[in-house]
Amino acid sequence: MQERHHNRKQYFNELANTAREYYLDYLRPYLPLTPFTRVLEIGCGDGGNLLPFAEAGCSVTGVDLSSGRIADAQRFFAESGYEGTFLCQNFIQSEPPTDEDARYDLVLVHDVIEHIEPPYKQDFLAHIRPFLRRGGIVFFGFPAWQNPFGGHQQICAGFASKLPYIHLLPLSMYTTLLEWSGASEKDINELLSIRRARVPIESFEELAVGAGFSIKDRTLWLINPHYKQKFHLQPRRLWPFFADLTYVRNFYTTSAFYLLQ
């Protein structure tokens, strides 16, 4: 596990830097970011993604299942001098707003959908719709399942955390390798849940359309924008030819950005 996962303020700042440099400009052609813009992030963690939106004057709200992450978000925002509302709750169980003014212009769902297991994915996407204002946008970001570290094996201990594509091994071989590497039972259970929840690009698009969304934009990345913070690598989009290679593109797409409406 990398040091950033222990140093939460560092992780918060890195996420804020990525959002500031890549998310805002990506969204502005589709949505003005003003003091009248309401932004909701589902699975906000420590809140780093939301800070640049608050800096732009937007009203920001984050929800997350972890009370510890919500406490960190409240503390980090207070230290930054910006306001944000952070709620510890299960989004799928939350009541949608009944008033149009209480709905959101933008909903962020970054690195979340690949953690939701199949029985709940469609309900999750459908539950987002009543939170959106008319003309609102949903921004999804997630790693394509078959990419080198699409299984999130980097979160575990031992040599397996550095091995690409091992999440594509047969289940018994993958589990045994994780055990040999010294991964904890907790980490193994999380990695197996991510394996069940996997999201290839084609599956996500089927889910989105099935939930009643239209796809306004799709941007596939060879080098994830966040890798600039993590590994000092310059982000690179996929060339159109490679981005259009159905199924094959999953093996080299480290991050997929979608705008749904």
Disulfide bonds with the S-S distance in Angstrom:
none
